[in-house]
Amino acid sequence: MGILDVVPAGVVTGKNLTKLYDYCQEHNFAIPAVNITSSSTVNACLEAARDSNSPIILQVSHGGSAYFAGKGVKNDKDQASIIGAVAAAHHIRTVASTYGVPVVIHSDHCAKKLLGWFDGMLDADEAYFKIHGEPLFSSHMIDLSADDKDYNIQTTAKYMARMAKINCLLEMEIGLTGGEEDGVNNEDVDNSALYTQPEDVYDVYKALSPIGNMFHIAAAFGNVHGVYKPGNVKLQPILLKHFQEYVQKQIGSTSNKPLYLVFHGGSGSTKEEVKEAVSYGVVKMNIDTDTQFAYLAGVRDYVLNKSGYLKTQVGNPDGDDLPNKKYYDPRVWVREGEKTLIARVIEANKDLGCINTL
Ligand SMILES: [Zn+2]
């Protein structure tokens, strides 16, 4: 018995999505959510999932979406981010089932100033739902954690009500993830904001659970975007256990994992920290910084090792008349980055217990 006995291969939405996350919690593992920016990074992640016999979450950030549409496209009204996110989702939908793994299409942090992007993606979801009976994306993240708590929760609930009509899952953030990602900088915020209180998590649960169960909570437990030298913010996975216990007690649940939790800033965490977080009901761990670095590594090493073959179209260390086309073809050197990215995603699958779960 594996995941494919519970949900089909290809893009997973609606009830299948909650079945997938329930399965994760029952079997004590989480799925990596990798930020993708191109068809190359999408395909590499799908290949990694296929080769490790795992499901995968592919997510686009606001900036990553714009990049998918092309850096030359204007983005003053979020148009590049909307079109790029939709293009990425369609690319994933076209190729996903070929790889034989369940795939979740997700969008990453959306702050207040980017809600135009969020609305544009939801418009695309609603149009897709009219034709196909499911949303284009499996889920989206709204992130109003930098705003007033009541505004955060109320606005999140409003969006969840809209998304519930098309069976699209909503991830929200309460408390702040530290560090810097995609132009949002929380490097200088007060330390206490980097640790969410159990009462705040329960306030989110109270507001969202009457709408349905299709929501994820990214609560802060000292997690940080990016990789830095050790500082004074310490990762405290035990807080995740406290959140679950507090909500369980308040609602009188028999489950010790009443919440679907998300781990942001997975890059740079130790394997023990990841394992502990997963044991408390984390179903999704975001990994971006480490996979960015992995994608570079293959390209970097290739260029450094093959430099004598890359300076001119003809002529290399083996002979002045020899052509270099097979060295500078992008399918050769971009592929080297894909290989090192694949290896890093497979490593994440191992860390999260996600390997061989299909
Ligand atoms: Zn994040």
Boltz pocket constraint, residues with backbone or C-beta under 6 A from the ligand:
constraints:
  - pocket:
      binder: B
      contacts: [[A, 109], [A, 177], [A, 181], [A, 225], [A, 264], [A, 265], [A, 286]]
      max_distance: 6.0
